[in-house]
Structure formats: C-alpha cells, structure tokens
C-alpha cells in the first residue's frame, strides 16, 4: 500500500490503524511465502501437491489476515518450494536484512 493511499484511508477511518497493526506480521509472512512460491515457479496447487497440504490451506496461509501457520506447516511449504526454514529471534522492531523472502519466527 502506498503511503499516500494509506494516509487517506487512515484519515477516513481512524479504526483502520488498529486493524492494520494486528495483521502486519501475518501480512509480512504471507508476502514472503508468496514470493518464495513464485520464485520457485509454483502455483498454490503445486505447493499443495508437493507439501501434502490442501490447496485451500495454502491459500489461507498466503492470506494477509487470519491465523498464522504452525512451524511444521512452514517447513512443509518451504520444502515444497525447494527452501529451508531458518528460525531467528529478532529484537523488537528489527527487520530481517533480506525481507521479504526470509521467514523468521519473529514474524510469527
């Protein structure tokens, strides 16, 4: 979301800030997962077939809102995309250097 659009939306709806804050970490994780999948040249169905997850589950974990996936799900997803999961704890408000394709527990 561009900063101008964000400012306009927040001005028009002050309660939106709280909603955005609640979903920020899940949204970042979802974007990283979609980026990883696309880099691997896979569709959601392709990830589902390789990981043993259902396509609807893949869709839900790639959604910007909703529950965050469990660690085992992250591992299955990453392996289906030919990647490993690296778990890292970051200080509050720190950002991974290689965002958005790094998946870190801090985003969970």
N, C-alpha and C positions, 0 to 999 in steps of 0.2 A: 504494500500500500504506500503510495507516495505521501510525502509529508504534508503537502497541501490538501490532499483528499482527507487524510487523517485529521488534520486541524479542523476542516469543515465539518466532518462527521462528529467530532467531539464537541464542537461548538453547538451543533444542532441537537445533540443527545449526550448530556453530561454523564449519564449512567453507562455509556458505552466504554468509558475508560476502565471501569472495574471489570467488565466482561473481557476486554482485550487483555488485561493483565492476567486474569485467570487462565486464559488459553494460550498465552505467549510461549510457554515452554513446550506444550503439546504441538503448537503450530510449527515451532522450530524443528522439533523432532520429525514431524510429518514431512516438512520440506526436505530435510536431509535424507529421509528414507526414499522419497520420490526421486530425488536427484540421484541417489545410489542406484535405484532400479533403472532409471533412464540411461545412466552411464553404462550399465550392464546390457543395455539393449533389450530389456524385458518389458512385457506388459504385466499388468496385475495378475492376469491368468497365468502367465509364465512363472511368476514368482510363486503363485499358489501351487502350481504343479510341481515345481522343484522343492518347495519347502514342506509340503504336506498340509499347508494352511488352506482354508477355502478362499475363493476369490473375494467373497463378501467380507471376510476377516481382513484380508489385505487392504481392501478399500477402507474399512473402518480405521485401521491403524495408520493409514495415509491421510486420514481426515484431520483437518486443523483443530477440531474440537472432539470432545469425548474422552473416554478413558485412555490412559497411556498404556502401551503394550508391556507385557511382562518380559523379563530378561530372556527367558527361553524363546519367546516369540521373536525378539530382536535377533537372537543368534540364528534361528531358522531363516529369517528373512535375509540377513546378511550373507549367510552361506549360499542361499539360492542366488544371490547377486554376485557370488564369487568374492566375497569380502569377509573380513573378520570383524568382530566387535571388540573394541578396546574400551574398557571401563576406566573412567578417570574422574576423580573428585576435584572440583574447581572451587576456588574461593568465591563467595557470593559476588555476583555481578561480573565475574570474569567470563570472558568469551574464548572458546577454542580458537586457535590460530587458523585452522583450515575450515572454518564453517563455510557452507552448510553441510558438507558431506561427512564430517566426523560425527559419530554418535557417542555421546558421553552420558554417564549416569546423571550428571548434573542437570541434563535436560529432562530426566525422568522425574 
